Structure formats: C-alpha cells, structure tokens
C-alpha cells in the first residue's frame, strides 16, 4: 500500500494578501520549518509550522504541520491538521492532497472506515488520483477484516457468557432428582435388614426340609414283591 505523503510547495502562495512585514515573518517561519523537515528534524519543523499557523491561518502551514506529525508517527494529530488544511482551502488540488494524506493518517490509526471516507473525498476532488483509488481498495479490505475479527470476538464473548450463565431452576431440579446419599447409620440399618431377611428365608427353607423328612418317615413301607 502506498503511504507516501503528497507535498505542496505552498509556503508563499497565500502571503500576498497580507502586509509585507507580516508576510515576511510568516514566510521565514515556513522556510525554517521546511529546512527542518528536509533535515528530518521533525520536532523543529512542527515548532516552526505551529508558529506560522498561529500567525497566519493558511492551509499551507496546517498541511506542512500534518506532514511533520505524520513523520513522527502522530497519526491522529496529522489527520486533524490535514482536515483543517482542506477546510481552509478553496483550491481543489490542495484539498485533494490533504484528503489523501488524511486518509493515510487514519489508515495508520486503524480507523479504516474514516480513511475510506477520506480517500473517497480525494477522488471526488481528483478522479484521476490512482494512488487514492489504490489505497481506497486496501482500506475497504482492512475494514472487512476488522469487522470479521470484531464479530468473532463478539461470538466468543457470547459463548463464554452463555457458558457461565446457568438457569438456577434447572440446577434446583437436578438436585431434587438426584437421590440423596444414605447416611452411615441408614447404610448400617439397611445391611442388617437384608441379613435378617436372608436368615429368615434360610430358616423357612430348613423348616420345609425337616417337615418333608417327617412326612416320609410316617408313611407305611410298601412290599417290593407281589404275592
């Protein structure tokens, strides 16, 4: 993806409407800011461009200030200055470049939907801007991936909440359906009762055997021969 900023040498184009002394002062600040920027002394460049912007409300100062913040990795501040540069200018070329750079800044901040809108604005102002068109496609793709990730995280959160959340009535019913564990005393009584029943059965069976034997002994013997 192309994140190159678009520069405009507009340091002096807006100065003609001001008085000579004031214009020279602002122009000098812009010049020093540009020198610092070229030397990659971005803190110094920011300082000079801020002074120039405070002295004269020109899009050039805000635009160059946005470039300096961008190089510092201060993307939200950069987007803010590019936005102000676009709003304060009536030149479609400056507004288009400022919108493009604003889109880059917002993309870097992972504000993909806002970057999409900035690239669209750049294309409305300059339909031939292929870099803005290229970055717009990347921003749309990044936004789709971001939405998908957000949806997956939401689904995982919902699953976790549903897992932790149980119906108290169901738990109560489950507890009611579960047989209670017998207490040690009850276990002991049950074991004794089973033993007593077994002994009673054995005694009854022994009694029946004894009665059968007595019945057999009381019967008369039959002859084994026929006379």
Backbone as CSV, one residue per row, in Angstrom:
resi,resn,N_x,N_y,N_z,CA_x,CA_y,CA_z,C_x,C_y,C_z
1,UNK,0.843,-1.190,0.000,0.000,0.000,0.000,0.884,1.248,0.000
2,UNK,0.472,2.235,-0.753,1.272,3.456,-0.899,0.906,4.454,0.191
3,UNK,1.853,4.728,1.091,1.622,5.668,2.176,2.457,6.933,2.012
4,UNK,2.957,7.169,0.798,3.747,8.385,0.588,2.842,9.606,0.686
5,UNK,3.324,10.592,1.416,2.569,11.834,1.528,2.763,12.671,0.272
6,UNK,1.784,13.470,0.006,1.862,14.361,-1.147,2.214,15.761,-0.656
7,UNK,3.282,16.278,-1.192,3.775,17.580,-0.742,3.363,18.676,-1.721
8,UNK,3.192,19.828,-1.182,2.875,21.002,-1.997,3.755,22.146,-1.525
9,UNK,4.440,22.751,-2.445,5.255,23.911,-2.088,4.363,25.144,-2.123
10,UNK,3.692,25.357,-1.003,2.728,26.455,-0.939,3.099,27.429,0.165
11,UNK,4.346,27.424,0.516,4.760,28.244,1.651,4.504,29.720,1.419
12,UNK,4.530,30.174,0.147,4.440,31.606,-0.104,3.195,32.016,-0.890
13,UNK,2.393,31.073,-1.304,1.309,31.424,-2.220,0.191,32.202,-1.556
14,UNK,0.072,32.108,-0.237,-1.030,32.756,0.460,-0.601,34.039,1.181
15,UNK,0.612,34.462,0.914,1.140,35.582,1.677,0.915,36.935,1.028
16,UNK,0.497,36.952,-0.202,0.436,38.212,-0.927,-0.666,39.119,-0.403
17,UNK,-1.650,38.536,0.277,-2.771,39.357,0.731,-2.498,40.013,2.077
18,UNK,-1.379,39.700,2.672,-1.045,40.259,3.978,-0.044,41.397,3.815
19,UNK,0.146,42.142,4.877,1.128,43.221,4.805,2.525,42.649,4.693
20,UNK,3.428,43.453,4.197,4.759,42.967,3.837,5.534,42.445,5.037
21,UNK,5.490,43.174,6.154,6.257,42.748,7.334,5.732,41.433,7.874
22,UNK,4.416,41.343,7.974,3.834,40.110,8.493,4.079,38.941,7.581
23,UNK,3.992,39.177,6.276,4.207,38.115,5.298,5.634,37.607,5.367
24,UNK,6.568,38.488,5.466,7.974,38.080,5.550,8.210,37.251,6.812
25,UNK,7.599,37.633,7.908,7.776,36.892,9.147,7.220,35.481,9.024
26,UNK,6.000,35.348,8.505,5.390,34.033,8.341,6.159,33.208,7.320
27,UNK,6.583,33.866,6.254,7.339,33.171,5.214,8.650,32.627,5.780
28,UNK,9.284,33.415,6.646,10.543,32.968,7.247,10.324,31.738,8.130
29,UNK,9.221,31.762,8.864,8.893,30.598,9.703,8.646,29.355,8.851
30,UNK,7.919,29.525,7.775,7.656,28.397,6.882,8.954,27.878,6.265
31,UNK,9.826,28.798,5.908,11.106,28.411,5.310,11.945,27.612,6.303
32,UNK,11.999,28.079,7.540,12.769,27.344,8.557,12.123,25.992,8.858
33,UNK,10.800,25.988,8.841,10.109,24.717,9.042,10.425,23.721,7.947
34,UNK,10.486,24.207,6.692,10.806,23.329,5.573,12.241,22.811,5.674
35,UNK,13.163,23.687,6.087,14.556,23.260,6.248,14.671,22.173,7.318
36,UNK,13.969,22.366,8.427,13.990,21.367,9.495,13.376,20.056,9.020
37,UNK,12.305,20.165,8.258,11.648,18.958,7.734,12.592,18.198,6.802
38,UNK,13.257,18.914,5.910,14.176,18.281,4.971,15.334,17.608,5.704
39,UNK,15.722,18.158,6.850,16.797,17.575,7.662,16.277,16.486,8.608
40,UNK,14.991,16.176,8.492,14.321,15.170,9.329,14.306,15.558,10.807
41,UNK,14.409,16.854,11.048,14.263,17.367,12.420,12.786,17.742,12.599
42,UNK,11.979,16.714,12.774,10.536,16.922,12.704,9.989,17.708,13.889
43,UNK,10.615,17.589,15.040,10.176,18.386,16.181,10.357,19.877,15.910
44,UNK,11.504,20.228,15.332,11.746,21.629,14.984,10.772,22.093,13.909
45,UNK,10.527,21.212,12.948,9.600,21.568,11.870,8.211,21.835,12.437
46,UNK,7.777,20.986,13.360,6.463,21.177,13.985,6.407,22.519,14.693
47,UNK,7.464,22.834,15.410,7.506,24.099,16.148,7.374,25.296,15.200
48,UNK,8.129,25.271,14.089,8.086,26.397,13.149,6.725,26.486,12.449
49,UNK,6.185,25.348,12.065,4.896,25.385,11.364,3.764,25.800,12.303
50,UNK,3.864,25.432,13.553,2.854,25.875,14.517,2.896,27.395,14.692
51,UNK,4.097,27.941,14.725,4.235,29.401,14.839,3.666,30.098,13.608
52,UNK,3.959,29.525,12.452,3.456,30.117,11.219,1.939,30.040,11.160
53,UNK,1.378,28.897,11.601,-0.071,28.722,11.583,-0.747,29.665,12.565
54,UNK,-0.073,29.927,13.697,-0.648,30.844,14.682,-0.634,32.281,14.174
55,UNK,0.374,32.604,13.361,0.490,33.979,12.862,-0.449,34.218,11.691
56,UNK,-0.564,33.203,10.836,-1.415,33.358,9.655,-2.198,32.061,9.441
57,UNK,-3.495,32.159,9.364,-4.351,30.999,9.190,-4.341,30.568,7.724
58,UNK,-3.260,29.923,7.330,-3.140,29.493,5.939,-3.158,27.977,5.855
59,UNK,-3.740,27.415,4.795,-3.748,25.957,4.630,-2.347,25.372,4.539
60,UNK,-1.398,26.125,4.002,-0.043,25.605,3.824,0.598,25.238,5.149
61,UNK,0.430,26.088,6.176,1.033,25.806,7.476,0.429,24.547,8.081
62,UNK,-0.897,24.417,8.012,-1.559,23.234,8.559,-1.184,21.977,7.773
63,UNK,-1.084,22.128,6.479,-0.729,20.995,5.631,0.671,20.492,5.974
64,UNK,1.630,21.398,6.008,3.014,21.008,6.331,3.126,20.517,7.773
65,UNK,2.321,21.072,8.648,2.299,20.606,10.036,1.795,19.170,10.097
66,UNK,0.784,18.871,9.280,0.285,17.494,9.213,1.345,16.531,8.726
67,UNK,2.113,16.939,7.709,3.199,16.088,7.221,4.225,15.806,8.314
68,UNK,4.536,16.824,9.097,5.543,16.663,10.155,5.055,15.718,11.243
69,UNK,3.814,15.869,11.644,3.255,14.951,12.644,3.200,13.520,12.102
70,UNK,2.889,13.380,10.843,2.839,12.044,10.229,4.201,11.365,10.321
71,UNK,5.249,12.084,10.000,6.598,11.523,10.061,6.990,11.140,11.484
72,UNK,6.385,11.802,12.462,6.651,11.472,13.869,5.822,10.273,14.344
73,UNK,4.919,9.785,13.499,4.042,8.697,13.896,2.847,9.166,14.704
74,UNK,2.614,10.475,14.698,1.481,11.058,15.428,0.314,11.208,14.444
75,UNK,-0.285,10.053,14.130,-1.212,9.998,13.005,-2.534,10.717,13.271
76,UNK,-3.021,10.664,14.485,-4.281,11.344,14.773,-4.116,12.856,14.675
77,UNK,-2.991,13.350,15.184,-2.720,14.786,15.088,-2.513,15.195,13.628
78,UNK,-1.859,14.313,12.872,-1.650,14.587,11.455,-2.988,14.689,10.728
79,UNK,-3.887,13.743,10.994,-5.203,13.754,10.342,-5.961,15.033,10.664
80,UNK,-5.839,15.474,11.895,-6.512,16.704,12.305,-6.014,17.906,11.503
81,UNK,-4.707,18.006,11.324,-4.143,19.138,10.588,-4.452,19.062,9.102
82,UNK,-4.438,17.870,8.537,-4.801,17.738,7.125,-6.269,18.129,6.908
83,UNK,-7.098,17.773,7.854,-8.514,18.126,7.752,-8.704,19.645,7.783
84,UNK,-7.967,20.308,8.669,-8.061,21.768,8.757,-7.512,22.428,7.494
85,UNK,-6.464,21.849,6.928,-5.907,22.401,5.696,-6.928,22.328,4.571
86,UNK,-7.634,21.192,4.483,-8.644,21.031,3.435,-9.808,21.997,3.633
87,UNK,-10.215,22.179,4.881,-11.353,23.063,5.166,-11.022,24.526,4.907
88,UNK,-9.766,24.914,5.101,-9.375,26.319,4.964,-8.949,26.692,3.550
89,UNK,-8.984,25.707,2.644,-8.549,25.987,1.280,-9.717,25.884,0.310
90,UNK,-9.665,26.703,-0.709,-10.638,26.628,-1.795,-10.019,26.043,-3.052
91,UNK,-8.767,25.674,-2.957,-8.052,25.087,-4.094,-8.317,23.579,-4.119
92,UNK,-8.980,23.054,-5.155,-9.275,21.614,-5.217,-8.031,20.738,-5.155
93,UNK,-6.926,21.225,-5.703,-5.686,20.455,-5.691,-5.170,20.273,-4.264
94,UNK,-5.149,21.359,-3.504,-4.698,21.282,-2.111,-5.662,20.437,-1.293
95,UNK,-6.942,20.624,-1.494,-7.948,19.860,-0.740,-7.855,18.373,-1.050
96,UNK,-7.619,18.039,-2.309,-7.496,16.630,-2.687,-6.272,15.988,-2.046
97,UNK,-5.151,16.679,-2.075,-3.922,16.147,-1.474,-4.065,16.039,0.050
98,UNK,-4.710,17.034,0.630,-4.912,16.990,2.082,-5.826,15.824,2.462
99,UNK,-6.869,15.572,1.667,-7.781,14.456,1.936,-7.055,13.119,1.788
100,UNK,-6.203,13.022,0.795,-5.416,11.800,0.588,-4.505,11.531,1.785
101,UNK,-3.779,12.563,2.208,-2.878,12.403,3.352,-3.656,12.118,4.638
102,UNK,-4.821,12.713,4.744,-5.681,12.425,5.890,-6.090,10.953,5.883
103,UNK,-6.413,10.436,4.711,-6.754,9.013,4.603,-5.619,8.116,5.051
104,UNK,-4.398,8.454,4.650,-3.227,7.677,5.085,-3.068,7.708,6.601
105,UNK,-3.273,8.881,7.184,-3.121,9.032,8.636,-4.166,8.199,9.378
106,UNK,-5.392,8.245,8.908,-6.465,7.481,9.547,-6.255,5.981,9.373
107,UNK,-5.742,5.585,8.220,-5.437,4.169,7.999,-4.397,3.683,8.988
108,UNK,-3.367,4.488,9.190,-2.320,4.128,10.144,-2.866,4.027,11.570
109,UNK,-3.915,4.776,11.851,-4.553,4.740,13.172,-5.578,3.611,13.271
110,UNK,-5.686,2.803,12.195,-6.644,1.698,12.104,-8.098,2.186,12.164
111,UNK,-8.294,3.423,11.764,-9.650,3.966,11.629,-10.038,3.815,10.159
112,UNK,-10.317,2.560,9.797,-10.441,2.237,8.381,-11.666,2.872,7.733
113,UNK,-12.780,2.898,8.443,-13.976,3.486,7.858,-13.775,4.979,7.584
114,UNK,-13.127,5.680,8.501,-12.865,7.101,8.304,-11.851,7.319,7.179
115,UNK,-10.891,6.414,7.071,-9.910,6.541,5.988,-10.586,6.321,4.635
116,UNK,-11.556,5.413,4.586,-12.306,5.184,3.348,-12.997,6.476,2.895
117,UNK,-13.623,7.157,3.844,-14.317,8.397,3.512,-13.332,9.469,3.026
118,UNK,-12.137,9.502,3.621,-11.133,10.492,3.206,-10.650,10.213,1.788
119,UNK,-10.396,8.949,1.469,-9.973,8.601,0.108,-11.073,8.903,-0.909
120,UNK,-12.310,8.663,-0.525,-13.423,8.995,-1.424,-13.465,10.491,-1.715
121,UNK,-13.243,11.284,-0.667,-13.234,12.729,-0.845,-12.092,13.148,-1.769
122,UNK,-10.930,12.522,-1.628,-9.799,12.826,-2.500,-10.140,12.510,-3.954
123,UNK,-10.854,11.408,-4.171,-11.233,11.029,-5.534,-12.334,11.924,-6.094
124,UNK,-13.216,12.392,-5.243,-14.236,13.325,-5.735,-13.586,14.622,-6.225
125,UNK,-12.551,15.034,-5.526,-11.857,16.260,-5.903,-10.902,16.040,-7.073
126,UNK,-10.371,14.812,-7.162,-9.440,14.497,-8.247,-9.659,13.043,-8.691
127,UNK,-10.606,12.807,-9.586,-10.917,11.442,-10.029,-9.743,10.711,-10.665
128,UNK,-8.721,11.422,-11.099,-7.569,10.798,-11.747,-6.512,10.324,-10.751
129,UNK,-6.759,10.494,-9.454,-5.761,10.136,-8.431,-5.750,8.619,-8.243
130,UNK,-4.831,7.951,-8.915,-4.742,6.495,-8.844,-4.242,6.010,-7.482
131,UNK,-3.412,6.794,-6.837,-2.917,6.400,-5.508,-4.076,6.363,-4.509
132,UNK,-4.948,7.350,-4.573,-6.106,7.372,-3.679,-7.023,6.190,-3.980
133,UNK,-7.189,5.855,-5.255,-8.032,4.716,-5.638,-7.436,3.400,-5.123
134,UNK,-6.126,3.292,-5.256,-5.426,2.080,-4.793,-5.561,1.926,-3.274
135,UNK,-5.334,3.014,-2.546,-5.415,2.959,-1.083,-6.844,2.743,-0.607
136,UNK,-7.798,3.233,-1.367,-9.206,3.024,-1.018,-9.548,1.537,-1.013
137,UNK,-9.064,0.796,-1.985,-9.328,-0.637,-2.035,-8.710,-1.346,-0.830
138,UNK,-7.500,-0.947,-0.474,-6.841,-1.558,0.688,-7.584,-1.216,1.982
139,UNK,-8.071,-0.003,2.074,-8.804,0.409,3.278,-10.108,-0.385,3.406
140,UNK,-10.782,-0.621,2.306,-12.019,-1.405,2.336,-11.743,-2.844,2.776
141,UNK,-10.677,-3.416,2.264,-10.309,-4.776,2.642,-9.963,-4.846,4.134
142,UNK,-9.203,-3.856,4.601,-8.825,-3.830,6.018,-10.054,-3.684,6.904
143,UNK,-11.029,-2.886,6.454,-12.256,-2.712,7.227,-13.052,-4.012,7.291
144,UNK,-13.118,-4.756,6.214,-13.816,-6.034,6.216,-13.161,-7.016,7.183
145,UNK,-11.841,-7.070,7.159,-11.110,-7.957,8.074,-11.326,-7.530,9.519
146,UNK,-11.360,-6.217,9.745,-11.590,-5.703,11.089,-12.991,-6.086,11.578
147,UNK,-13.986,-5.953,10.720,-15.360,-6.308,11.091,-15.479,-7.802,11.374
148,UNK,-14.812,-8.615,10.572,-14.850,-10.056,10.788,-14.215,-10.424,12.129
149,UNK,-13.097,-9.790,12.435,-12.427,-10.047,13.708,-13.298,-9.621,14.880
150,UNK,-13.942,-8.464,14.745,-14.827,-7.970,15.801,-15.997,-8.927,16.015
151,UNK,-16.536,-9.485,14.912,-17.650,-10.419,15.018,-17.222,-11.705,15.702
152,UNK,-16.028,-12.194,15.366,-15.513,-13.412,16.003,-15.313,-13.203,17.494
153,UNK,-14.783,-12.039,17.863,-14.580,-11.740,19.282,-15.919,-11.643,20.013
154,UNK,-16.926,-11.070,19.343,-18.250,-10.956,19.952,-18.883,-12.325,20.138
155,UNK,-18.707,-13.201,19.145,-19.251,-14.557,19.242,-18.592,-15.315,20.395
156,UNK,-17.288,-15.180,20.524,-16.580,-15.850,21.615,-17.040,-15.328,22.970
157,UNK,-17.259,-14.022,23.046,-17.732,-13.442,24.301,-19.128,-13.940,24.648
158,UNK,-20.007,-14.034,23.643,-21.358,-14.530,23.880,-21.343,-15.981,24.333
159,UNK,-20.474,-16.792,23.721,-20.368,-18.196,24.115,-19.883,-18.322,25.551
160,UNK,-18.920,-17.478,25.908,-18.383,-17.517,27.270,-19.451,-17.112,28.281
161,UNK,-20.226,-16.074,27.942,-21.279,-15.620,28.849,-22.372,-16.675,29.000
162,UNK,-22.740,-17.321,27.891,-23.770,-18.358,27.952,-23.298,-19.566,28.752
163,UNK,-22.011,-19.852,28.682,-21.463,-20.983,29.428,-21.462,-20.715,30.921
164,UNK,-21.129,-19.475,31.283,-21.077,-19.112,32.697,-22.466,-18.909,33.292
165,UNK,-23.424,-18.597,32.444,-24.769,-18.288,32.931,-25.613,-19.557,32.919
166,UNK,-26.024,-20.070,34.079,-26.848,-21.266,34.202,-28.191,-20.897,34.805
167,UNK,-29.215,-21.702,34.452,-30.565,-21.484,34.967,-30.654,-22.063,36.368
168,UNK,-30.860,-21.235,37.403,-30.922,-21.740,38.781,-32.033,-22.777,38.967
169,UNK,-33.156,-22.627,38.250,-34.253,-23.590,38.390,-33.850,-24.954,37.886
170,UNK,-33.030,-24.986,36.803,-32.563,-26.267,36.293,-31.634,-26.937,37.284
171,UNK,-30.755,-26.141,37.885,-29.860,-26.706,38.882,-30.640,-27.256,40.062
172,UNK,-31.718,-26.537,40.453,-32.524,-26.977,41.580,-33.249,-28.276,41.250
173,UNK,-33.788,-28.367,40.014,-34.473,-29.585,39.603,-33.516,-30.761,39.551
174,UNK,-32.320,-30.505,39.079,-31.332,-31.572,39.028,-30.996,-32.056,40.427
175,UNK,-30.901,-31.117,41.351,-30.605,-31.505,42.727,-31.754,-32.299,43.330
176,UNK,-33.009,-31.926,42.977,-34.156,-32.626,43.528,-34.266,-34.037,42.964
177,UNK,-33.864,-34.214,41.701,-33.966,-35.529,41.079,-32.868,-36.471,41.525
178,UNK,-31.819,-35.938,42.044,-30.723,-36.770,42.486,-31.054,-37.404,43.829
179,UNK,-30.982,-38.766,43.947,-31.237,-39.405,45.249,-30.173,-39.000,46.250
180,UNK,-30.624,-38.817,47.446,-29.680,-38.435,48.490,-28.829,-39.629,48.882
181,UNK,-27.599,-39.356,49.156,-26.709,-40.414,49.627,-27.134,-40.843,51.021
182,UNK,-27.256,-42.160,51.260,-27.657,-42.623,52.595,-26.601,-42.263,53.631
183,UNK,-27.081,-41.945,54.770,-26.172,-41.629,55.864,-25.561,-42.930,56.394
184,UNK,-24.461,-42.869,57.070,-23.813,-44.088,57.587,-24.751,-44.937,58.433
185,UNK,-25.579,-44.303,59.285,-26.496,-45.071,60.128,-27.527,-45.807,59.289
186,UNK,-28.019,-45.114,58.214,-29.003,-45.728,57.343,-28.389,-46.890,56.586
187,UNK,-27.167,-46.751,56.163,-26.484,-47.849,55.486,-26.370,-49.059,56.406
188,UNK,-26.061,-48.812,57.646,-25.912,-49.894,58.607,-27.235,-50.615,58.832
189,UNK,-28.331,-49.845,58.959,-29.650,-50.436,59.173,-30.081,-51.241,57.969
190,UNK,-29.804,-50.740,56.774,-30.193,-51.455,55.566,-29.452,-52.777,55.459
191,UNK,-28.197,-52.797,55.820,-27.408,-54.023,55.759,-27.940,-55.053,56.746
192,UNK,-28.304,-54.607,57.941,-28.849,-55.522,58.958,-30.182,-56.094,58.498
193,UNK,-31.010,-55.248,57.877,-32.324,-55.708,57.415,-32.173,-56.770,56.342
194,UNK,-31.234,-56.573,55.431,-31.002,-57.576,54.389,-30.526,-58.890,54.978
195,UNK,-29.684,-58.827,55.965,-29.183,-60.042,56.622,-30.306,-60.788,57.327
196,UNK,-31.167,-60.040,58.017,-32.298,-60.672,58.719,-33.233,-61.352,57.746
197,UNK,-33.486,-60.731,56.619,-34.369,-61.337,55.621,-33.761,-62.626,55.081
198,UNK,-32.452,-62.612,54.831,-31.773,-63.809,54.323,-31.847,-64.960,55.336
199,UNK,-31.614,-64.641,56.583,-31.694,-65.675,57.620,-33.105,-66.244,57.730
200,UNK,-34.101,-65.397,57.635,-35.490,-65.842,57.731,-35.820,-66.796,56.593
201,UNK,-35.351,-66.462,55.401,-35.584,-67.343,54.254,-34.918,-68.693,54.463
202,UNK,-33.686,-68.678,54.966,-32.963,-69.930,55.213,-33.672,-70.770,56.254
203,UNK,-34.187,-70.127,57.306,-34.913,-70.862,58.344,-36.183,-71.481,57.780
204,UNK,-36.895,-70.736,56.947,-38.119,-71.267,56.349,-37.808,-72.458,55.450
205,UNK,-36.732,-72.369,54.698,-36.346,-73.469,53.825,-35.947,-74.699,54.634
206,UNK,-35.233,-74.498,55.728,-34.842,-75.617,56.609,-36.058,-76.271,57.234
207,UNK,-37.039,-75.443,57.590,-38.272,-75.963,58.176,-39.027,-76.825,57.186
208,UNK,-39.073,-76.409,55.925,-39.764,-77.196,54.914,-39.070,-78.537,54.691
209,UNK,-37.727,-78.523,54.703,-36.968,-79.788,54.519,-37.238,-80.750,55.661
210,UNK,-37.240,-80.260,56.875,-37.494,-81.099,58.027,-38.906,-81.680,57.991
211,UNK,-39.864,-80.862,57.619,-41.246,-81.338,57.535,-41.367,-82.420,56.474
212,UNK,-40.700,-82.298,55.378,-40.736,-83.301,54.326,-40.164,-84.624,54.806
213,UNK,-39.079,-84.563,55.570,-38.471,-85.788,56.095,-39.407,-86.484,57.071
214,UNK,-40.072,-85.706,57.910,-41.006,-86.314,58.860,-42.170,-86.976,58.145
215,UNK,-42.633,-86.376,57.106,-43.742,-86.956,56.356,-43.348,-88.285,55.736
216,UNK,-42.137,-88.364,55.227,-41.676,-89.610,54.611,-41.532,-90.730,55.649
217,UNK,-41.074,-90.408,56.821,-40.887,-91.426,57.863,-42.230,-91.980,58.371
218,UNK,-43.262,-91.186,58.361,-44.561,-91.634,58.881,-45.355,-92.481,57.888
219,UNK,-44.972,-92.587,56.665,-45.684,-93.399,55.681,-45.333,-94.906,55.863
220,UNK,-46.306,-95.826,55.599,-46.014,-97.301,55.683,-45.159,-97.746,54.519
221,UNK,-44.315,-98.777,54.819,-43.473,-99.316,53.772,-44.270,-100.203,52.846
222,UNK,-44.100,-100.071,51.583,-44.759,-100.910,50.618,-43.897,-102.133,50.323
223,UNK,-44.547,-103.262,50.029,-43.811,-104.506,49.722,-43.200,-104.367,48.357
224,UNK,-42.062,-104.921,48.232,-41.375,-104.883,46.956,-41.794,-106.082,46.080
225,UNK,-42.587,-106.994,46.675,-42.981,-108.178,45.903,-44.493,-108.271,45.851
226,UNK,-44.932,-108.924,44.832,-46.339,-109.189,44.750,-46.559,-110.668,45.055
227,UNK,-47.430,-110.986,45.976,-47.677,-112.365,46.355,-48.917,-112.863,45.621
